[in-house]
Amino acid sequence: MPPYNRERIDRFTADPEHKIIVVDQDKDRIVGHMQISIATNARFRGIGELFIYLHQDFQNVGLGTAMMREGLGQARARKLHRVELSVVAENQRGIRSYEKVGFQREGVKRENYLGEDGKYHDEIVMGILL
Ligand SMILES: CC(C)(COP(=O)(O)OP(=O)(O)OC[C@H]1O[C@@H](n2cnc3c(N)ncnc32)[C@H](O)[C@@H]1OP(=O)(O)O)[C@@H](O)C(=O)NCCC(=O)NCCS
């Protein structure tokens, strides 16, 4: 994960019509990346899926919350209807930061994520209506 190389940055920033991207820089390094991928299928028009990752040195100081507020503001400006995400149930910091910006828990995908510990973990589905 961060810091990214040029190839990954180019890949992430391709197709901006279907993405909202917020990045944080520390000097010449990208240390945080939030992305809302906007559905292209007509049945899911106006639906976005959020992804966020901060470099370890920049976690837990409010940056993720600020990035998501910025990204959701852009999503509202672009008239998105809903943004959703999935988070591993043990990721209490992630869940707390998502709730802070208005996401609600919508359900549980049981044992949907194979962790580095070799075990399956539940994922919480969260969503926000804009
Ligand atoms: C998850 C992530 C995006 C959150 O961003 P962040 O900038 O670290 O979070 P913030 O500082 O804005 O907010 C964190 C909140 O969680 C709380 N928190 C931290 N650790 C916690 C824990 N173990 N249990 C419960 N709450 C916790 C903090 O107190 C804070 O809430 P508060 O403002 O009410 O006190 C970031 O930590 C990250 O990138 N983590 C690694 C990758 C990851 O998990 N990505 C998400 C995958 S779905």
Backbone and ligand atoms as CSV (ligand in chain L), in Angstrom:
chain,resi,resn,atom,element,x,y,z
A,1,MET,N,N,0.851,-1.181,0.000
A,1,MET,CA,C,0.000,0.000,0.000
A,1,MET,C,C,0.894,1.241,0.000
A,2,PRO,N,N,0.383,2.435,0.356
A,2,PRO,CA,C,1.212,3.635,0.169
A,2,PRO,C,C,2.591,3.470,0.783
A,3,PRO,N,N,3.664,4.109,0.295
A,3,PRO,CA,C,3.620,5.020,-0.854
A,3,PRO,C,C,3.519,4.275,-2.194
A,4,TYR,N,N,2.741,4.814,-3.096
A,4,TYR,CA,C,2.511,4.215,-4.397
A,4,TYR,C,C,3.617,4.545,-5.378
A,5,ASN,N,N,3.727,3.707,-6.409
A,5,ASN,CA,C,4.600,4.073,-7.515
A,5,ASN,C,C,3.763,4.683,-8.641
A,6,ARG,N,N,4.448,5.219,-9.648
A,6,ARG,CA,C,3.782,5.937,-10.717
A,6,ARG,C,C,2.763,5.063,-11.457
A,7,GLU,N,N,3.135,3.810,-11.682
A,7,GLU,CA,C,2.241,2.914,-12.423
A,7,GLU,C,C,0.893,2.755,-11.698
A,8,ARG,N,N,0.969,2.578,-10.377
A,8,ARG,CA,C,-0.278,2.407,-9.621
A,8,ARG,C,C,-1.081,3.698,-9.613
A,9,ILE,N,N,-0.380,4.823,-9.498
A,9,ILE,CA,C,-1.092,6.113,-9.502
A,9,ILE,C,C,-1.820,6.289,-10.832
A,10,ASP,N,N,-1.128,5.965,-11.944
A,10,ASP,CA,C,-1.761,6.103,-13.264
A,10,ASP,C,C,-2.980,5.196,-13.370
A,11,ARG,N,N,-2.852,3.993,-12.840
A,11,ARG,CA,C,-3.970,3.051,-12.918
A,11,ARG,C,C,-5.153,3.547,-12.073
A,12,PHE,N,N,-4.862,4.025,-10.884
A,12,PHE,CA,C,-5.932,4.486,-10.007
A,12,PHE,C,C,-6.641,5.713,-10.566
A,13,THR,N,N,-5.912,6.556,-11.267
A,13,THR,CA,C,-6.504,7.823,-11.704
A,13,THR,C,C,-7.083,7.737,-13.113
A,14,ALA,N,N,-7.009,6.560,-13.753
A,14,ALA,CA,C,-7.625,6.406,-15.071
A,14,ALA,C,C,-9.148,6.462,-14.931
A,15,ASP,N,N,-9.834,6.864,-15.996
A,15,ASP,CA,C,-11.300,6.897,-16.052
A,15,ASP,C,C,-11.914,7.801,-14.970
A,16,PRO,N,N,-11.511,9.080,-14.900
A,16,PRO,CA,C,-11.991,9.969,-13.837
A,16,PRO,C,C,-13.499,10.228,-13.885
A,17,GLU,N,N,-14.123,9.954,-15.026
A,17,GLU,CA,C,-15.574,10.156,-15.122
A,17,GLU,C,C,-16.321,9.241,-14.145
A,18,HIS,N,N,-15.729,8.090,-13.851
A,18,HIS,CA,C,-16.385,7.123,-12.971
A,18,HIS,C,C,-15.682,6.976,-11.631
A,19,LYS,N,N,-14.947,8.016,-11.236
A,19,LYS,CA,C,-14.238,7.951,-9.955
A,19,LYS,C,C,-14.209,9.309,-9.280
A,20,ILE,N,N,-14.250,9.274,-7.962
A,20,ILE,CA,C,-13.933,10.460,-7.167
A,20,ILE,C,C,-12.704,10.066,-6.360
A,21,ILE,N,N,-11.651,10.845,-6.473
A,21,ILE,CA,C,-10.392,10.476,-5.816
A,21,ILE,C,C,-9.914,11.625,-4.937
A,22,VAL,N,N,-9.575,11.300,-3.700
A,22,VAL,CA,C,-8.955,12.273,-2.799
A,22,VAL,C,C,-7.640,11.661,-2.334
A,23,VAL,N,N,-6.551,12.375,-2.519
A,23,VAL,CA,C,-5.260,11.879,-2.030
A,23,VAL,C,C,-4.644,12.905,-1.080
A,24,ASP,N,N,-3.826,12.409,-0.164
A,24,ASP,CA,C,-3.058,13.277,0.731
A,24,ASP,C,C,-1.599,13.136,0.399
A,25,GLN,N,N,-0.932,14.263,0.377
A,25,GLN,CA,C,0.500,14.258,0.081
A,25,GLN,C,C,1.281,14.734,1.283
A,26,ASP,N,N,2.438,14.112,1.521
A,26,ASP,CA,C,3.413,14.613,2.465
A,26,ASP,C,C,4.686,14.805,1.664
A,27,LYS,N,N,5.011,16.048,1.377
A,27,LYS,CA,C,6.090,16.385,0.440
A,27,LYS,C,C,5.795,15.691,-0.889
A,28,ASP,N,N,6.680,14.819,-1.389
A,28,ASP,CA,C,6.422,14.216,-2.702
A,28,ASP,C,C,5.803,12.820,-2.585
A,29,ARG,N,N,5.355,12.442,-1.379
A,29,ARG,CA,C,4.764,11.112,-1.195
A,29,ARG,C,C,3.255,11.200,-1.077
A,30,ILE,N,N,2.558,10.237,-1.660
A,30,ILE,CA,C,1.141,10.089,-1.377
A,30,ILE,C,C,1.019,9.227,-0.131
A,31,VAL,N,N,0.329,9.749,0.885
A,31,VAL,CA,C,0.227,9.013,2.153
A,31,VAL,C,C,-1.206,8.601,2.466
A,32,GLY,N,N,-2.147,9.001,1.628
A,32,GLY,CA,C,-3.533,8.601,1.823
A,32,GLY,C,C,-4.271,8.627,0.509
A,33,HIS,N,N,-5.167,7.692,0.354
A,33,HIS,CA,C,-5.896,7.559,-0.909
A,33,HIS,C,C,-7.321,7.119,-0.602
A,34,MET,N,N,-8.275,7.951,-1.006
A,34,MET,CA,C,-9.688,7.597,-0.886
A,34,MET,C,C,-10.305,7.640,-2.261
A,35,GLN,N,N,-11.082,6.645,-2.555
A,35,GLN,CA,C,-11.672,6.582,-3.884
A,35,GLN,C,C,-13.117,6.127,-3.792
A,36,ILE,N,N,-13.974,6.778,-4.563
A,36,ILE,CA,C,-15.350,6.302,-4.727
A,36,ILE,C,C,-15.497,5.921,-6.194
A,37,SER,N,N,-15.680,4.634,-6.438
A,37,SER,CA,C,-15.865,4.144,-7.805
A,37,SER,C,C,-17.348,4.170,-8.117
A,38,ILE,N,N,-17.698,4.829,-9.209
A,38,ILE,CA,C,-19.107,5.033,-9.552
A,38,ILE,C,C,-19.534,3.955,-10.544
A,39,ALA,N,N,-20.669,3.305,-10.229
A,39,ALA,CA,C,-21.131,2.193,-11.063
A,39,ALA,C,C,-21.378,2.639,-12.502
A,40,THR,N,N,-21.083,1.754,-13.420
A,40,THR,CA,C,-21.311,2.055,-14.839
A,40,THR,C,C,-22.581,1.371,-15.353
A,41,ASN,N,N,-23.028,0.310,-14.676
A,41,ASN,CA,C,-24.246,-0.407,-15.066
A,41,ASN,C,C,-25.471,0.489,-14.789
A,42,ALA,N,N,-26.385,0.608,-15.777
A,42,ALA,CA,C,-27.541,1.505,-15.641
A,42,ALA,C,C,-28.384,1.192,-14.412
A,43,ARG,N,N,-28.501,-0.069,-14.054
A,43,ARG,CA,C,-29.324,-0.439,-12.891
A,43,ARG,C,C,-28.739,0.069,-11.578
A,44,PHE,N,N,-27.459,0.375,-11.581
A,44,PHE,CA,C,-26.807,0.862,-10.366
A,44,PHE,C,C,-26.373,2.320,-10.534
A,45,ARG,N,N,-27.080,3.033,-11.405
A,45,ARG,CA,C,-26.704,4.432,-11.656
A,45,ARG,C,C,-26.787,5.230,-10.351
A,46,GLY,N,N,-25.775,6.040,-10.109
A,46,GLY,CA,C,-25.777,6.869,-8.903
A,46,GLY,C,C,-25.262,6.162,-7.663
A,47,ILE,N,N,-24.758,4.933,-7.829
A,47,ILE,CA,C,-24.242,4.177,-6.679
A,47,ILE,C,C,-22.713,4.173,-6.739
A,48,GLY,N,N,-22.094,4.458,-5.603
A,48,GLY,CA,C,-20.635,4.457,-5.539
A,48,GLY,C,C,-20.135,3.497,-4.485
A,49,GLU,N,N,-18.903,3.008,-4.678
A,49,GLU,CA,C,-18.281,2.122,-3.685
A,49,GLU,C,C,-17.005,2.783,-3.191
A,50,LEU,N,N,-16.906,2.913,-1.872
A,50,LEU,CA,C,-15.785,3.659,-1.288
A,50,LEU,C,C,-14.671,2.733,-0.819
A,51,PHE,N,N,-13.450,3.212,-1.036
A,51,PHE,CA,C,-12.236,2.521,-0.592
A,51,PHE,C,C,-11.337,3.592,0.023
A,52,ILE,N,N,-10.685,3.283,1.136
A,52,ILE,CA,C,-9.744,4.263,1.711
A,52,ILE,C,C,-8.579,3.543,2.369
A,53,TYR,N,N,-7.406,4.133,2.243
A,53,TYR,CA,C,-6.228,3.585,2.907
A,53,TYR,C,C,-5.249,4.715,3.219
A,54,LEU,N,N,-4.819,4.769,4.463
A,54,LEU,CA,C,-3.806,5.750,4.869
A,54,LEU,C,C,-2.516,5.036,5.249
A,55,HIS,N,N,-1.407,5.666,4.967
A,55,HIS,CA,C,-0.115,5.164,5.445
A,55,HIS,C,C,-0.151,5.084,6.976
A,56,GLN,N,N,0.488,4.051,7.525
A,56,GLN,CA,C,0.424,3.804,8.974
A,56,GLN,C,C,0.764,5.048,9.805
A,57,ASP,N,N,1.739,5.843,9.341
A,57,ASP,CA,C,2.181,7.004,10.127
A,57,ASP,C,C,1.138,8.119,10.172
A,58,PHE,N,N,0.095,7.992,9.364
A,58,PHE,CA,C,-0.882,9.088,9.252
A,58,PHE,C,C,-2.284,8.650,9.689
A,59,GLN,N,N,-2.350,7.487,10.340
A,59,GLN,CA,C,-3.650,6.999,10.787
A,59,GLN,C,C,-3.997,7.552,12.168
A,60,ASN,N,N,-5.312,7.617,12.428
A,60,ASN,CA,C,-5.842,7.924,13.761
A,60,ASN,C,C,-5.618,9.366,14.209
A,61,VAL,N,N,-5.438,10.281,13.248
A,61,VAL,CA,C,-5.336,11.705,13.610
A,61,VAL,C,C,-6.409,12.525,12.884
A,62,GLY,N,N,-7.447,11.854,12.408
A,62,GLY,CA,C,-8.562,12.578,11.807
A,62,GLY,C,C,-8.499,12.740,10.295
A,63,LEU,N,N,-7.397,12.292,9.697
A,63,LEU,CA,C,-7.226,12.498,8.263
A,63,LEU,C,C,-8.251,11.704,7.440
A,64,GLY,N,N,-8.471,10.448,7.825
A,64,GLY,CA,C,-9.412,9.616,7.073
A,64,GLY,C,C,-10.808,10.222,7.086
A,65,THR,N,N,-11.219,10.704,8.245
A,65,THR,CA,C,-12.532,11.338,8.351
A,65,THR,C,C,-12.608,12.551,7.434
A,66,ALA,N,N,-11.575,13.364,7.445
A,66,ALA,CA,C,-11.558,14.569,6.601
A,66,ALA,C,C,-11.605,14.197,5.118
A,67,MET,N,N,-10.846,13.166,4.745
A,67,MET,CA,C,-10.837,12.754,3.331
A,67,MET,C,C,-12.209,12.258,2.904
A,68,MET,N,N,-12.870,11.490,3.780
A,68,MET,CA,C,-14.187,10.968,3.409
A,68,MET,C,C,-15.216,12.091,3.343
A,69,ARG,N,N,-15.110,13.065,4.244
A,69,ARG,CA,C,-16.054,14.206,4.167
A,69,ARG,C,C,-15.878,14.920,2.827
A,70,GLU,N,N,-14.633,15.123,2.420
A,70,GLU,CA,C,-14.358,15.768,1.130
A,70,GLU,C,C,-14.934,14.918,-0.017
A,71,GLY,N,N,-14.652,13.617,0.019
A,71,GLY,CA,C,-15.117,12.736,-1.067
A,71,GLY,C,C,-16.634,12.668,-1.140
A,72,LEU,N,N,-17.292,12.590,0.023
A,72,LEU,CA,C,-18.758,12.526,0.033
A,72,LEU,C,C,-19.358,13.857,-0.408
A,73,GLY,N,N,-18.677,14.963,-0.097
A,73,GLY,CA,C,-19.118,16.269,-0.593
A,73,GLY,C,C,-19.081,16.309,-2.114
A,74,GLN,N,N,-18.014,15.774,-2.675
A,74,GLN,CA,C,-17.918,15.715,-4.141
A,74,GLN,C,C,-18.989,14.780,-4.712
A,75,ALA,N,N,-19.263,13.688,-3.982
A,75,ALA,CA,C,-20.291,12.752,-4.453
A,75,ALA,C,C,-21.662,13.431,-4.478
A,76,ARG,N,N,-21.949,14.234,-3.451
A,76,ARG,CA,C,-23.231,14.962,-3.430
A,76,ARG,C,C,-23.269,15.956,-4.589
A,77,ALA,N,N,-22.162,16.647,-4.812
A,77,ALA,CA,C,-22.120,17.630,-5.913
A,77,ALA,C,C,-22.335,16.952,-7.259
A,78,ARG,N,N,-21.908,15.691,-7.357
A,78,ARG,CA,C,-22.102,14.958,-8.616
A,78,ARG,C,C,-23.415,14.188,-8.629
A,79,LYS,N,N,-24.258,14.459,-7.613
A,79,LYS,CA,C,-25.624,13.896,-7.550
A,79,LYS,C,C,-25.645,12.382,-7.419
A,80,LEU,N,N,-24.634,11.811,-6.754
A,80,LEU,CA,C,-24.719,10.387,-6.452
A,80,LEU,C,C,-25.850,10.167,-5.456
A,81,HIS,N,N,-26.435,8.989,-5.488
A,81,HIS,CA,C,-27.573,8.667,-4.617
A,81,HIS,C,C,-27.127,7.934,-3.351
A,82,ARG,N,N,-26.126,7.070,-3.508
A,82,ARG,CA,C,-25.750,6.194,-2.407
A,82,ARG,C,C,-24.284,5.810,-2.540
A,83,VAL,N,N,-23.619,5.676,-1.390
A,83,VAL,CA,C,-22.246,5.162,-1.376
A,83,VAL,C,C,-22.212,4.008,-0.383
A,84,GLU,N,N,-21.517,2.939,-0.745
A,84,GLU,CA,C,-21.452,1.766,0.131
A,84,GLU,C,C,-20.016,1.286,0.258
A,85,LEU,N,N,-19.799,0.400,1.201
A,85,LEU,CA,C,-18.471,-0.174,1.410
A,85,LEU,C,C,-18.610,-1.440,2.241
A,86,SER,N,N,-17.549,-2.223,2.262
A,86,SER,CA,C,-17.470,-3.378,3.153
A,86,SER,C,C,-16.215,-3.229,3.998
A,87,VAL,N,N,-16.321,-3.631,5.260
A,87,VAL,CA,C,-15.176,-3.517,6.163
A,87,VAL,C,C,-15.119,-4.760,7.041
A,88,VAL,N,N,-13.915,-5.264,7.257
A,88,VAL,CA,C,-13.751,-6.441,8.113
A,88,VAL,C,C,-14.259,-6.105,9.522
A,89,ALA,N,N,-15.024,-7.022,10.091
A,89,ALA,CA,C,-15.717,-6.750,11.360
A,89,ALA,C,C,-14.765,-6.344,12.482
A,90,GLU,N,N,-13.523,-6.831,12.456
A,90,GLU,CA,C,-12.556,-6.496,13.514
A,90,GLU,C,C,-11.971,-5.085,13.356
A,91,ASN,N,N,-12.225,-4.441,12.226
A,91,ASN,CA,C,-11.618,-3.124,11.972
A,91,ASN,C,C,-12.450,-2.029,12.651
A,92,GLN,N,N,-12.332,-1.971,13.988
A,92,GLN,CA,C,-13.164,-1.046,14.763
A,92,GLN,C,C,-12.863,0.413,14.433
A,93,ARG,N,N,-11.607,0.714,14.155
A,93,ARG,CA,C,-11.281,2.102,13.805
A,93,ARG,C,C,-11.962,2.491,12.497
A,94,GLY,N,N,-11.888,1.592,11.511
A,94,GLY,CA,C,-12.546,1.864,10.235
A,94,GLY,C,C,-14.040,2.071,10.428
A,95,ILE,N,N,-14.683,1.153,11.160
A,95,ILE,CA,C,-16.135,1.248,11.364
A,95,ILE,C,C,-16.483,2.557,12.062
A,96,ARG,N,N,-15.708,2.915,13.076
A,96,ARG,CA,C,-15.958,4.174,13.809
A,96,ARG,C,C,-15.820,5.372,12.863
A,97,SER,N,N,-14.788,5.374,12.036
A,97,SER,CA,C,-14.594,6.536,11.151
A,97,SER,C,C,-15.703,6.592,10.092
A,98,TYR,N,N,-16.179,5.434,9.625
A,98,TYR,CA,C,-17.284,5.448,8.656
A,98,TYR,C,C,-18.566,5.968,9.314
A,99,GLU,N,N,-18.805,5.531,10.563
A,99,GLU,CA,C,-20.010,6.017,11.251
A,99,GLU,C,C,-19.921,7.522,11.483
A,100,LYS,N,N,-18.711,8.015,11.747
A,100,LYS,CA,C,-18.567,9.457,12.005
A,100,LYS,C,C,-19.007,10.298,10.814
A,101,VAL,N,N,-18.818,9.771,9.595
A,101,VAL,CA,C,-19.190,10.566,8.418
A,101,VAL,C,C,-20.586,10.215,7.916
A,102,GLY,N,N,-21.294,9.328,8.636
A,102,GLY,CA,C,-22.700,9.105,8.312
A,102,GLY,C,C,-23.063,7.740,7.763
A,103,PHE,N,N,-22.090,6.844,7.597
A,103,PHE,CA,C,-22.431,5.492,7.131
A,103,PHE,C,C,-23.185,4.742,8.232
A,104,GLN,N,N,-24.127,3.905,7.788
A,104,GLN,CA,C,-24.851,3.045,8.724
A,104,GLN,C,C,-24.557,1.586,8.403
A,105,ARG,N,N,-24.591,0.759,9.446
A,105,ARG,CA,C,-24.403,-0.686,9.245
A,105,ARG,C,C,-25.657,-1.243,8.582
A,106,GLU,N,N,-25.457,-2.005,7.536
A,106,GLU,CA,C,-26.616,-2.531,6.807
A,106,GLU,C,C,-26.699,-4.063,6.855
A,107,GLY,N,N,-25.611,-4.701,7.164
A,107,GLY,CA,C,-25.661,-6.160,7.220
A,107,GLY,C,C,-24.291,-6.763,7.414
A,108,VAL,N,N,-24.288,-8.072,7.484
A,108,VAL,CA,C,-23.040,-8.812,7.695
A,108,VAL,C,C,-22.882,-9.854,6.597
A,109,LYS,N,N,-21.738,-9.845,5.964
A,109,LYS,CA,C,-21.381,-10.952,5.066
A,109,LYS,C,C,-20.535,-11.912,5.895
A,110,ARG,N,N,-21.112,-13.054,6.211
A,110,ARG,CA,C,-20.426,-13.971,7.115
A,110,ARG,C,C,-19.234,-14.633,6.437
A,111,GLU,N,N,-18.097,-14.560,7.123
A,111,GLU,CA,C,-16.862,-15.236,6.687
A,111,GLU,C,C,-16.589,-14.991,5.202
A,112,ASN,N,N,-16.611,-13.706,4.840
A,112,ASN,CA,C,-16.463,-13.319,3.430
A,112,ASN,C,C,-15.038,-12.893,3.092
A,113,TYR,N,N,-14.160,-12.804,4.082
A,113,TYR,CA,C,-12.818,-12.258,3.862
A,113,TYR,C,C,-11.770,-13.210,4.452
A,114,LEU,N,N,-10.880,-13.669,3.584
A,114,LEU,CA,C,-9.815,-14.567,4.037
A,114,LEU,C,C,-8.623,-13.724,4.484
A,115,GLY,N,N,-8.393,-13.696,5.806
A,115,GLY,CA,C,-7.341,-12.845,6.350
A,115,GLY,C,C,-5.958,-13.458,6.210
A,116,GLU,N,N,-4.959,-12.635,6.537
A,116,GLU,CA,C,-3.578,-13.128,6.485
A,116,GLU,C,C,-3.346,-14.225,7.510
A,117,ASP,N,N,-4.246,-14.333,8.501
A,117,ASP,CA,C,-4.140,-15.405,9.497
A,117,ASP,C,C,-4.672,-16.735,8.967
A,118,GLY,N,N,-5.116,-16.739,7.699
A,118,GLY,CA,C,-5.605,-17.976,7.104
A,118,GLY,C,C,-7.038,-18.313,7.507
A,119,LYS,N,N,-7.696,-17.393,8.228
A,119,LYS,CA,C,-9.077,-17.642,8.678
A,119,LYS,C,C,-10.037,-16.703,7.946
A,120,TYR,N,N,-11.282,-17.158,7.818
A,120,TYR,CA,C,-12.305,-16.307,7.227
A,120,TYR,C,C,-12.891,-15.378,8.284
A,121,HIS,N,N,-13.078,-14.107,7.896
A,121,HIS,CA,C,-13.613,-13.102,8.817
A,121,HIS,C,C,-14.907,-12.525,8.260
A,122,ASP,N,N,-15.818,-12.165,9.178
A,122,ASP,CA,C,-17.043,-11.486,8.759
A,122,ASP,C,C,-16.711,-10.105,8.200
A,123,GLU,N,N,-17.536,-9.658,7.262
A,123,GLU,CA,C,-17.441,-8.286,6.771
A,123,GLU,C,C,-18.761,-7.568,7.067
A,124,ILE,N,N,-18.657,-6.315,7.481
A,124,ILE,CA,C,-19.839,-5.484,7.712
A,124,ILE,C,C,-20.074,-4.661,6.442
A,125,VAL,N,N,-21.305,-4.696,5.962
A,125,VAL,CA,C,-21.686,-3.850,4.833
A,125,VAL,C,C,-22.238,-2.552,5.404
A,126,MET,N,N,-21.738,-1.425,4.910
A,126,MET,CA,C,-22.196,-0.120,5.388
A,126,MET,C,C,-22.590,0.740,4.193
A,127,GLY,N,N,-23.555,1.624,4.418
A,127,GLY,CA,C,-23.986,2.481,3.321
A,127,GLY,C,C,-24.438,3.837,3.831
A,128,ILE,N,N,-24.441,4.808,2.920
A,128,ILE,CA,C,-24.947,6.152,3.226
A,128,ILE,C,C,-25.778,6.613,2.034
A,129,LEU,N,N,-26.967,7.153,2.327
A,129,LEU,CA,C,-27.799,7.746,1.279
A,129,LEU,C,C,-27.509,9.245,1.272
A,130,LEU,N,N,-27.196,9.781,0.112
A,130,LEU,CA,C,-26.728,11.176,0.044
A,130,LEU,C,C,-27.878,12.165,-0.165
L,1,LIG,C1,C,-9.563,3.171,8.613
L,1,LIG,C2,C,-8.906,4.514,8.298
L,1,LIG,C3,C,-9.247,4.937,6.893
L,1,LIG,C4,C,-9.501,5.558,9.287
L,1,LIG,O1,O,-8.889,6.802,9.066
L,1,LIG,P1,P,-8.171,7.543,10.279
L,1,LIG,O2,O,-7.698,8.862,9.799
L,1,LIG,O3,O,-7.161,6.625,10.876
L,1,LIG,O4,O,-9.397,7.708,11.305
L,1,LIG,P2,P,-9.797,9.005,12.122
L,1,LIG,O5,O,-8.629,9.454,12.923
L,1,LIG,O6,O,-10.428,9.997,11.211
L,1,LIG,O7,O,-10.968,8.416,13.071
L,1,LIG,C5,C,-10.745,7.224,13.779
L,1,LIG,C6,C,-11.805,7.053,14.866
L,1,LIG,O8,O,-11.764,5.693,15.330
L,1,LIG,C7,C,-11.516,5.694,16.718
L,1,LIG,N1,N,-10.734,4.482,16.995
L,1,LIG,C8,C,-9.414,4.270,16.809
L,1,LIG,N2,N,-9.085,3.028,17.160
L,1,LIG,C9,C,-10.246,2.424,17.578
L,1,LIG,C10,C,-10.576,1.131,18.068
L,1,LIG,N3,N,-9.638,0.182,18.185
L,1,LIG,N4,N,-11.875,0.881,18.386
L,1,LIG,C11,C,-12.836,1.812,18.245
L,1,LIG,N5,N,-12.580,3.079,17.783
L,1,LIG,C12,C,-11.293,3.354,17.456
L,1,LIG,C13,C,-10.782,6.974,17.001
L,1,LIG,O9,O,-10.888,7.323,18.360
L,1,LIG,C14,C,-11.568,7.932,16.071
L,1,LIG,O10,O,-12.839,8.244,16.589
L,1,LIG,P3,P,-13.113,9.617,17.418
L,1,LIG,O11,O,-12.739,10.758,16.519
L,1,LIG,O12,O,-14.569,9.559,17.722
L,1,LIG,O13,O,-12.228,9.571,18.636
L,1,LIG,C15,C,-7.356,4.452,8.474
L,1,LIG,O14,O,-7.041,4.203,9.827
L,1,LIG,C16,C,-6.703,3.393,7.607
L,1,LIG,O15,O,-6.370,3.649,6.467
L,1,LIG,N6,N,-6.475,2.198,8.166
L,1,LIG,C17,C,-5.797,1.100,7.473
L,1,LIG,C18,C,-6.522,0.657,6.232
L,1,LIG,C19,C,-7.966,0.372,6.451
L,1,LIG,O16,O,-8.367,-0.187,7.460
L,1,LIG,N7,N,-8.770,0.793,5.480
L,1,LIG,C20,C,-10.199,0.559,5.483
L,1,LIG,C21,C,-10.472,-0.772,4.879
L,1,LIG,S1,S,-12.241,-1.021,4.726
